[in-house]
Amino acid sequence: MSLHDPIKLSRDCHATRIPSGEKILIPAGTEVGITQSLGGSYTIVCDLGMARVEAVDADALGKEKVEESEHVAGEVLDAAATEKLLWERLKTVYDPEIPVNIVDLGLVYDMAMTDKEDGTRRVEVKMTLTAPGCGMGPTIQADAKSKVSTVPGVSEAEVFLVWDPPWNQNMITEVGKMKLGMI
């Protein structure tokens, strides 16, 4: 699907404006073009500008909804399963301009879980961007927080942007380098 093949939204659709991160509602019937589909979300362009539509609203674009998890709401996983699922969810976060997830780009520096008294967990992620002035920063940060927050048993999530050490291409994983044609 490209800008040359516009589709009309079948219903009102929640989206996040790029690069500001502002939440918007795009009315049913609006013509949009899908410019990218990665990690279950869609980058679209319409008369309101560029925006990201999450998987939960894929049906408005005529796409099939992607189920986030087979886990039951309220379920608390053991620490190892939680950590594995957190990394899986972070691998569904993309910069709309780069076809590699933030984990394989080497943007996630640290993730820490803390058990809370009520049996749930607080998760803190430290990540960076490919450049300090990246206009997509707030959108990518919010997307990472949203994905971490959907993991069963996570009751609090924070994603911090850090700049030390500065990101460089050597931080990209082998998988990321292959996707980018670097090897």
DAFEN-V475426 format. One record per pair of residues at least 24 apart in sequence whose ideal C-beta (glycine too) atoms are under 10 Angstrom apart, sorted by sequence separation. I is the first residue (numbers start at 1). J is the second residue. D is the distance in Angstrom with one decimal. If there is no record, write none. Layout:
# DAFEN-V475426
i:I j:J d:D
i:I j:J d:D
This chain:
# DAFEN-V475426
i:6 j:30 d:9.4
i:7 j:31 d:7.1
i:8 j:32 d:7.8
i:24 j:48 d:6.4
i:37 j:61 d:9.2
i:68 j:92 d:8.8
i:87 j:111 d:7.5
i:103 j:127 d:9.3
i:105 j:129 d:9.3
i:106 j:130 d:9.3
i:124 j:148 d:9.2
i:137 j:161 d:6.3
i:6 j:31 d:4.2
i:7 j:32 d:6.2
i:16 j:41 d:9.0
i:18 j:43 d:7.0
i:24 j:49 d:8.7
i:26 j:51 d:7.0
i:40 j:65 d:8.9
i:41 j:66 d:9.0
i:86 j:111 d:6.1
i:102 j:127 d:6.4
i:105 j:130 d:7.0
i:123 j:148 d:5.3
i:6 j:32 d:6.4
i:7 j:33 d:7.7
i:15 j:41 d:9.7
i:18 j:44 d:9.3
i:37 j:63 d:7.9
i:40 j:66 d:4.2
i:66 j:92 d:9.0
i:102 j:128 d:9.3
i:123 j:149 d:8.3
i:6 j:33 d:5.3
i:7 j:34 d:7.4
i:15 j:42 d:9.0
i:18 j:45 d:9.3
i:22 j:49 d:9.8
i:24 j:51 d:6.4
i:26 j:53 d:8.1
i:34 j:61 d:6.7
i:39 j:66 d:9.0
i:40 j:67 d:9.3
i:86 j:113 d:7.6
i:102 j:129 d:9.0
i:134 j:161 d:9.5
i:3 j:31 d:10.0
i:5 j:33 d:7.0
i:6 j:34 d:9.3
i:15 j:43 d:9.8
i:23 j:51 d:9.6
i:32 j:60 d:9.2
i:34 j:62 d:9.7
i:40 j:68 d:7.7
i:83 j:111 d:7.5
i:102 j:130 d:9.7
i:123 j:151 d:7.5
i:3 j:32 d:9.1
i:4 j:33 d:7.5
i:5 j:34 d:8.4
i:13 j:42 d:9.9
i:15 j:44 d:7.1
i:20 j:49 d:9.1
i:22 j:51 d:9.1
i:32 j:61 d:7.1
i:34 j:63 d:8.4
i:83 j:112 d:9.9
i:132 j:161 d:8.9
i:3 j:33 d:3.7
i:19 j:49 d:9.7
i:30 j:60 d:9.6
i:83 j:113 d:6.7
i:121 j:151 d:8.4
i:123 j:153 d:9.6
i:1 j:32 d:9.3
i:2 j:33 d:6.2
i:3 j:34 d:8.6
i:13 j:44 d:8.8
i:15 j:46 d:9.0
i:17 j:48 d:7.4
i:18 j:49 d:7.4
i:19 j:50 d:8.0
i:20 j:51 d:9.9
i:21 j:52 d:9.3
i:26 j:57 d:9.3
i:82 j:113 d:6.4
i:121 j:152 d:9.7
i:123 j:154 d:5.4
i:132 j:163 d:6.0
i:1 j:33 d:6.9
i:2 j:34 d:7.6
i:3 j:35 d:6.9
i:17 j:49 d:6.1
i:18 j:50 d:4.3
i:28 j:60 d:7.7
i:93 j:125 d:10.0
i:98 j:130 d:7.4
i:120 j:152 d:9.3
i:121 j:153 d:5.5
i:122 j:154 d:7.7
i:123 j:155 d:9.2
i:124 j:156 d:8.8
i:125 j:157 d:7.6
i:126 j:158 d:9.4
i:127 j:159 d:6.3
i:128 j:160 d:9.7
i:129 j:161 d:6.7
i:1 j:34 d:4.2
i:2 j:35 d:7.4
i:13 j:46 d:9.9
i:15 j:48 d:8.3
i:17 j:50 d:7.3
i:18 j:51 d:5.9
i:97 j:130 d:9.2
i:107 j:140 d:8.0
i:120 j:153 d:5.4
i:121 j:154 d:5.4
i:122 j:155 d:7.0
i:123 j:156 d:7.2
i:124 j:157 d:7.8
i:125 j:158 d:7.2
i:126 j:159 d:8.0
i:127 j:160 d:7.4
i:128 j:161 d:6.5
i:129 j:162 d:9.7
i:134 j:167 d:10.0
i:1 j:35 d:8.5
i:15 j:49 d:9.8
i:16 j:50 d:9.9
i:17 j:51 d:5.2
i:18 j:52 d:6.0
i:26 j:60 d:8.1
i:79 j:113 d:6.6
i:93 j:127 d:9.0
i:95 j:129 d:7.9
i:119 j:153 d:7.6
i:120 j:154 d:6.8
i:121 j:155 d:6.9
i:122 j:156 d:4.1
i:123 j:157 d:4.9
i:124 j:158 d:5.0
i:125 j:159 d:4.6
i:126 j:160 d:5.2
i:127 j:161 d:6.5
i:128 j:162 d:5.7
i:129 j:163 d:8.5
i:132 j:166 d:8.3
i:1 j:36 d:9.8
i:9 j:44 d:9.1
i:15 j:50 d:9.5
i:16 j:51 d:6.1
i:17 j:52 d:8.3
i:86 j:121 d:9.4
i:90 j:125 d:7.2
i:95 j:130 d:7.3
i:120 j:155 d:3.7
i:121 j:156 d:7.8
i:122 j:157 d:7.4
i:123 j:158 d:7.5
i:124 j:159 d:7.8
i:125 j:160 d:7.0
i:126 j:161 d:8.2
i:127 j:162 d:7.1
i:128 j:163 d:6.2
i:131 j:166 d:9.5
i:132 j:167 d:9.2
i:1 j:37 d:8.0
i:15 j:51 d:3.8
i:16 j:52 d:4.7
i:79 j:115 d:8.0
i:108 j:144 d:7.9
i:119 j:155 d:9.1
i:120 j:156 d:7.7
i:121 j:157 d:9.1
i:122 j:158 d:7.7
i:123 j:159 d:8.9
i:124 j:160 d:6.9
i:125 j:161 d:9.9
i:126 j:162 d:4.9
i:128 j:164 d:8.5
i:131 j:167 d:7.9
i:7 j:44 d:9.1
i:9 j:46 d:8.5
i:14 j:51 d:9.5
i:15 j:52 d:6.2
i:16 j:53 d:8.2
i:55 j:92 d:8.7
i:86 j:123 d:6.4
i:90 j:127 d:8.5
i:97 j:134 d:8.9
i:107 j:144 d:9.0
i:111 j:148 d:8.2
i:116 j:153 d:9.6
i:118 j:155 d:7.2
i:125 j:162 d:9.9
i:128 j:165 d:8.3
i:130 j:167 d:5.8
i:6 j:44 d:9.9
i:13 j:51 d:8.9
i:15 j:53 d:5.0
i:16 j:54 d:7.8
i:83 j:121 d:9.8
i:97 j:135 d:9.5
i:98 j:136 d:9.2
i:102 j:140 d:6.7
i:113 j:151 d:9.7
i:115 j:153 d:9.6
i:116 j:154 d:9.9
i:126 j:164 d:9.8
i:128 j:166 d:7.7
i:129 j:167 d:6.9
i:130 j:168 d:9.2
i:6 j:45 d:9.3
i:14 j:53 d:7.7
i:15 j:54 d:8.1
i:76 j:115 d:9.8
i:82 j:121 d:6.4
i:86 j:125 d:8.2
i:95 j:134 d:7.6
i:97 j:136 d:6.8
i:102 j:141 d:9.8
i:116 j:155 d:6.5
i:128 j:167 d:4.8
i:130 j:169 d:8.9
i:6 j:46 d:8.3
i:13 j:53 d:6.0
i:14 j:54 d:7.5
i:83 j:123 d:9.2
i:96 j:136 d:6.4
i:113 j:153 d:9.4
i:116 j:156 d:7.5
i:127 j:167 d:9.4
i:1 j:42 d:9.0
i:3 j:44 d:9.6
i:13 j:54 d:9.6
i:82 j:123 d:8.3
i:95 j:136 d:5.4
i:102 j:143 d:8.7
i:103 j:144 d:9.9
i:113 j:154 d:8.2
i:130 j:171 d:9.6
i:3 j:45 d:6.1
i:14 j:56 d:8.1
i:15 j:57 d:7.4
i:52 j:94 d:9.3
i:76 j:118 d:9.6
i:79 j:121 d:8.1
i:94 j:136 d:9.6
i:95 j:137 d:9.2
i:98 j:140 d:9.9
i:102 j:144 d:6.6
i:114 j:156 d:8.6
i:130 j:172 d:9.7
i:1 j:44 d:9.4
i:2 j:45 d:9.9
i:3 j:46 d:9.8
i:14 j:57 d:5.7
i:76 j:119 d:5.7
i:96 j:139 d:7.6
i:128 j:171 d:8.8
i:9 j:53 d:9.1
i:13 j:57 d:5.0
i:52 j:96 d:6.4
i:76 j:120 d:6.5
i:77 j:121 d:9.1
i:95 j:139 d:8.5
i:96 j:140 d:8.5
i:12 j:57 d:9.2
i:13 j:58 d:9.4
i:15 j:60 d:9.2
i:51 j:96 d:9.6
i:76 j:121 d:7.8
i:95 j:140 d:5.7
i:102 j:147 d:9.8
i:11 j:57 d:8.6
i:13 j:59 d:9.1
i:14 j:60 d:8.7
i:50 j:96 d:7.6
i:74 j:120 d:9.6
i:93 j:139 d:9.9
i:94 j:140 d:8.0
i:112 j:158 d:9.9
i:13 j:60 d:3.9
i:93 j:140 d:6.5
i:96 j:143 d:9.6
i:9 j:57 d:9.1
i:11 j:59 d:7.7
i:12 j:60 d:7.5
i:13 j:61 d:7.4
i:93 j:141 d:9.3
i:95 j:143 d:9.4
i:111 j:159 d:9.6
i:10 j:59 d:7.0
i:11 j:60 d:5.0
i:93 j:142 d:9.8
i:94 j:143 d:8.0
i:9 j:59 d:9.9
i:10 j:60 d:5.5
i:11 j:61 d:10.0
i:39 j:89 d:9.3
i:93 j:143 d:4.9
i:110 j:160 d:9.1
i:9 j:60 d:4.9
i:10 j:61 d:7.9
i:39 j:90 d:9.7
i:41 j:92 d:7.9
i:43 j:94 d:8.7
i:92 j:143 d:8.6
i:93 j:144 d:4.9
i:108 j:159 d:9.3
i:109 j:160 d:9.4
i:8 j:60 d:9.7
i:9 j:61 d:6.9
i:10 j:62 d:6.5
i:39 j:91 d:7.6
i:40 j:92 d:5.7
i:41 j:93 d:8.7
i:44 j:96 d:10.0
i:92 j:144 d:9.6
i:93 j:145 d:9.5
i:110 j:162 d:8.4
i:7 j:60 d:9.6
i:8 j:61 d:9.6
i:9 j:62 d:8.7
i:39 j:92 d:3.6
i:40 j:93 d:9.9
i:41 j:94 d:7.5
i:43 j:96 d:4.4
i:90 j:143 d:9.7
i:93 j:146 d:8.7
i:109 j:162 d:6.3
i:7 j:61 d:6.4
i:8 j:62 d:8.8
i:38 j:92 d:8.1
i:39 j:93 d:6.1
i:40 j:94 d:9.7
i:42 j:96 d:9.6
i:43 j:97 d:8.8
i:90 j:144 d:6.2
i:93 j:147 d:5.7
i:107 j:161 d:9.6
i:7 j:62 d:5.9
i:38 j:93 d:9.1
i:39 j:94 d:5.0
i:41 j:96 d:8.6
i:89 j:144 d:8.6
i:92 j:147 d:5.9
i:93 j:148 d:9.2
i:109 j:164 d:9.0
i:7 j:63 d:9.4
i:38 j:94 d:4.2
i:91 j:147 d:9.1
i:109 j:165 d:8.0
i:37 j:94 d:9.7
i:38 j:95 d:9.2
i:89 j:146 d:9.1
i:90 j:147 d:6.4
i:36 j:94 d:7.9
i:38 j:96 d:7.9
i:89 j:147 d:4.1
i:90 j:148 d:7.0
i:92 j:150 d:9.9
i:109 j:167 d:8.9
i:88 j:147 d:9.2
i:89 j:148 d:6.2
i:1 j:61 d:8.6
i:36 j:96 d:5.9
i:38 j:98 d:9.1
i:89 j:149 d:9.1
i:107 j:167 d:6.5
i:1 j:62 d:9.2
i:35 j:96 d:7.8
i:36 j:97 d:8.4
i:38 j:99 d:6.3
i:86 j:147 d:8.6
i:89 j:150 d:6.5
i:90 j:151 d:9.9
i:106 j:167 d:6.7
i:1 j:63 d:9.2
i:35 j:97 d:9.9
i:36 j:98 d:9.8
i:38 j:100 d:8.9
i:39 j:101 d:6.4
i:86 j:148 d:6.0
i:89 j:151 d:6.1
i:105 j:167 d:8.1
i:106 j:168 d:8.4
i:109 j:171 d:8.9
i:36 j:99 d:7.5
i:38 j:101 d:7.6
i:39 j:102 d:9.4
i:85 j:148 d:9.6
i:88 j:151 d:8.9
i:106 j:169 d:8.3
i:108 j:171 d:9.8
i:86 j:150 d:10.0
i:105 j:169 d:9.3
i:106 j:170 d:7.9
i:107 j:171 d:7.7
i:85 j:150 d:9.2
i:86 j:151 d:5.6
i:89 j:154 d:9.6
i:106 j:171 d:2.8
i:107 j:172 d:9.3
i:85 j:151 d:5.1
i:93 j:159 d:9.5
i:105 j:171 d:7.5
i:106 j:172 d:5.0
i:84 j:151 d:9.8
i:85 j:152 d:7.7
i:104 j:171 d:9.9
i:105 j:172 d:5.7
i:106 j:173 d:6.5
i:83 j:151 d:9.4
i:85 j:153 d:9.3
i:86 j:154 d:7.7
i:104 j:172 d:6.7
i:105 j:173 d:8.0
i:82 j:151 d:6.2
i:85 j:154 d:9.2
i:90 j:159 d:9.4
i:104 j:173 d:4.6
i:107 j:176 d:9.8
i:81 j:151 d:9.5
i:82 j:152 d:7.7
i:103 j:173 d:7.4
i:104 j:174 d:8.6
i:106 j:176 d:7.1
i:81 j:152 d:9.0
i:82 j:153 d:6.0
i:86 j:157 d:9.3
i:104 j:175 d:4.9
i:105 j:176 d:5.5
i:106 j:177 d:9.9
i:81 j:153 d:9.2
i:82 j:154 d:7.3
i:100 j:172 d:7.3
i:101 j:173 d:9.6
i:103 j:175 d:9.0
i:104 j:176 d:3.5
i:105 j:177 d:9.9
i:100 j:173 d:8.7
i:103 j:176 d:8.3
i:104 j:177 d:8.5
i:77 j:151 d:7.8
i:79 j:153 d:9.6
i:101 j:175 d:9.0
i:102 j:176 d:9.7
i:104 j:178 d:9.2
i:105 j:179 d:9.5
i:77 j:152 d:5.7
i:78 j:153 d:9.2
i:100 j:175 d:8.1
i:101 j:176 d:7.8
i:104 j:179 d:7.1
i:105 j:180 d:8.8
i:75 j:151 d:9.9
i:76 j:152 d:6.4
i:77 j:153 d:5.6
i:100 j:176 d:4.5
i:104 j:180 d:9.2
i:19 j:96 d:8.6
i:73 j:150 d:9.9
i:75 j:152 d:4.2
i:76 j:153 d:3.6
i:77 j:154 d:9.5
i:99 j:176 d:9.7
i:100 j:177 d:8.8
i:18 j:96 d:6.0
i:19 j:97 d:9.5
i:74 j:152 d:7.3
i:75 j:153 d:6.6
i:76 j:154 d:9.1
i:98 j:176 d:9.2
i:100 j:178 d:9.4
i:101 j:179 d:9.0
i:18 j:97 d:9.2
i:68 j:147 d:8.4
i:71 j:150 d:9.4
i:73 j:152 d:7.3
i:74 j:153 d:8.5
i:76 j:155 d:9.5
i:100 j:179 d:4.9
i:71 j:151 d:8.2
i:72 j:152 d:7.1
i:99 j:179 d:6.3
i:100 j:180 d:6.0
i:69 j:150 d:6.8
i:71 j:152 d:4.4
i:98 j:179 d:9.3
i:99 j:180 d:7.8
i:68 j:150 d:5.4
i:69 j:151 d:7.8
i:71 j:153 d:8.8
i:98 j:180 d:8.0
i:68 j:151 d:9.3
i:69 j:152 d:7.0
i:52 j:136 d:9.5
i:91 j:175 d:9.5
i:52 j:139 d:6.6
i:51 j:139 d:9.5
i:52 j:140 d:9.8
i:54 j:143 d:8.3
i:52 j:142 d:9.6
i:52 j:143 d:7.4
i:54 j:146 d:7.7
i:54 j:147 d:9.6
i:41 j:143 d:7.4
i:39 j:143 d:8.3
i:41 j:146 d:9.9
i:41 j:147 d:9.7
i:40 j:147 d:9.3
i:39 j:147 d:8.3
i:21 j:135 d:9.7
i:19 j:134 d:8.1
i:20 j:135 d:8.3
i:21 j:136 d:8.7
i:19 j:135 d:3.6
i:20 j:136 d:9.8
i:21 j:137 d:8.5
i:22 j:138 d:9.2
i:18 j:135 d:8.1
i:19 j:136 d:4.9
i:21 j:138 d:3.8
i:22 j:139 d:9.4
i:18 j:136 d:6.7
i:19 j:137 d:7.8
i:20 j:138 d:7.0
i:21 j:139 d:4.7
i:19 j:138 d:7.3
i:20 j:139 d:7.8
i:21 j:140 d:9.0
i:23 j:142 d:9.3
i:18 j:138 d:9.7
i:19 j:139 d:6.0
i:21 j:141 d:8.1
i:18 j:139 d:5.8
i:19 j:140 d:9.4
i:21 j:142 d:5.5
i:16 j:138 d:9.3
i:17 j:139 d:8.3
i:21 j:143 d:9.1
i:16 j:139 d:5.9
i:16 j:142 d:7.0
i:16 j:143 d:7.8
i:16 j:146 d:9.4
